[in-house]
Amino acid sequence: MEKRVHSSAAAGKQPFKTATLPPSLQCPKNDRTKLYGMAAGESEKDAVKQAVLHLKRRVWSEFVAEMDRQYEGDRRVFRYLPKEQIKRAKRVLERIPFSVFTVLTSHRLENGKTEAVVTVERKKMAAPLKKAVMARLVAIEERWHTSRGESLLERYLLAGDSLKKMQRLLPEYLLADYISPFSTPIASRVENSLPYFDKTAGRLKKRLRFCIEPVTTPAMKLFAEAVARVLKKERLISTGPTGSDSRTLCISIEGDLTHKKRAQEHIFEATLQLTLHKRYKAPIATERYRVRGVSRQSGTKALEKAAEALQKELEKHFLQTV
């Protein structure tokens, strides 16, 4: 017969029989409807606590193994979630309260310790996780639907922000879905929103204008030209500072440059900060880069190579992540 944690103690009864002491039990295997954990402790309370931790460790181990298996498949949700980010779900699992678990059995061992087996229904364990996932999902969806009357720039920024929020939601979603699968309509809303926001942000970005803020030195001008080449390669509309309008996002370039000469080589190193912002507004995104150029010909040639190195980095990162 199942009983709640400490129910016998609360009733003022002796929680254990003191006659025949049974041997250690075997922990039941997890199945499609229930999960189990078993552990020993100095007291019933301690044994139950350790058994719950054991149950959570089993869930985590099985969850990670399943995610590893699915990463080898073609589930597109994993395109938006680096494998190491799955670990964020562990904190969510650890926060599930003791109140959802039930003591299946407990008894005293011959060594004087107490052994307990706890269980929980998968649906009950997943319920608070699913509730949190749905609350965040609905907030993202509602904010997007209310943006229809906003400017092209605002919708572009919101699409990118919504994608990032959905990516942060994924570990919790995947854990809850593993414990007790979401219904197909809910799973579709989560997993289809990722490519939707990704493609929408890309489509809107093509209609924006990008302005590179003026720089103060000839050296920084080379780096500004590298940014301009990336805009051109990405087929993004580029305009001068005087041509900015409500669709314009400005890119500011700042940094420290160092020129060294070692043996027969000129070495140019640059630590750069590229900031994306609306005209005269606070930054939207900032990224930092360290690039290096080496030349036996001259310091100018080394500087040009450093600018080329920045261009390569930008093609991989900057405009793809903001």
Secondary structure, DSSP 8 states (H G I E B T S, - for coil): --B-TTHHHHTTS-SS--SS-----------SSEEEEEEEESSHHHHHHHHHHHHHHHHHHHHHHHHHHHHTTT-GGGGGS-GGGGGGHHHHHHTS-GGG-EEEEEEE-TTS-EEEEEEEEHHHHHHHHHHHHHHHHHHHHHHHHTTTTS-HHHHHHHHHHHHHHHHHHHHHHHHHHHHS---HHHHHHHHHHHHHHHHHHHHHHTTSEEEE---SSHHHHHHHHHHHHHHHHTT-EEE-GGG--TTEEEEEEEEEEEEEEETTEEEEEEEEEEEEEETTS-EEEEEEEEEEEEESS-HHHHHHHHHHHHHHHHHHTHHHH-
